[in-house]
Amino acid sequence: MTVAREWTAADTAAVLRVPTGDAHKYSRGVVGLRTGSPTYPGAAVLTAEGAARAGAGMVRWLGDAEVARLVMQRRPEVVTTPGRVDAWAVGSGTDPDAREPGEAALLREILVGDAPVVVDAGALDLVADATAPLIVTPHAGEFAKLRASLGLDGPAEDVGAVAETAAALGGVVLRKGSETVVATPSGVVRAVRAGTPWLATAGTGDVLAGALGALVAAAAAEGPVGAEELGALAAAAAWLHGAAGRLAAGVDGEAPGHPITALDVAEHLPAAFALALSA
């Protein structure tokens, strides 16, 4: 029976990178985003927001020119031209059925590259052939489809299924839910329970993908990142995201909290970062 260890604020603090006096934007990591689409442009904005507020040294968003304008309106520091990328986040706010051949080719190139890749939503159908270091971030429905694409069957609800999927994929699996479960290919499984049901609203997964991309880019800027470290980074991002949701919703002790939006969650990521470091 697979057992998941609960991931804590102290665990998160041990993973986070705090800049020193000689830090610069490149030493803090460049996260590249291929997210959002003309149909779902908000996902591009939300992943950029999540990446920026989770501490990326630079956010580089690449894609449709009209969507880029929306990203720039919200986050004017984002770069929208090609260049250095330490880690990628791809797929949020995209539809594989509407994907142009050129975009598919670009994603496949990323997925066989050297830089780590956070794969969400509309790019999950491409991961079976990936060779890059991977973190996939499916919700329950996407997780079932991912398992099928890898030739796996049987119940998909327990933590053992997440570990089995990570082993078959050869990458890290972060299954989103009221309890987020993160597994590495070697069988290390972590449960993140920092969140709140108020996070069950559109766009919060996009924020998580961007934030996770930022944490991975910061690590990759220092050198190659293995699957075990990617697993810890994934759990840390999930903890920050959950804590940001609680802070945004005003969940404290007996207080039940209140509705929030995805941007509310992103805006509370710095406070969640500080909360982890104070643990």
Buried (B, 14 or more C-beta within 10 A) or exposed (E): EBEBEEBBBEBBBEBBBEEEEEEEEEBBBBBBBBBBBEEBBBBBBBBBBBBBBBBBBBBBBBBBEEBBEBBBEBBEEBBBEEEEBBBBBBBBBBEBEEBEEEBBEBBBEBBEBEBBBBBBBBBBBBBEEBEBBBBBBBEEEBBBEBBEBBEBEEEBEBBBBBBBBBBBBBBBBBBBBEBBBBBBBEEBBBBBBBBBEBBEBEBBBBBBBBBBBBBBBBBBBEEEBEBEBBBBBBBBBBBBBBBBBBBBBEBEEEEEBEEBBBBBBBBBBBBBBEBBEEE
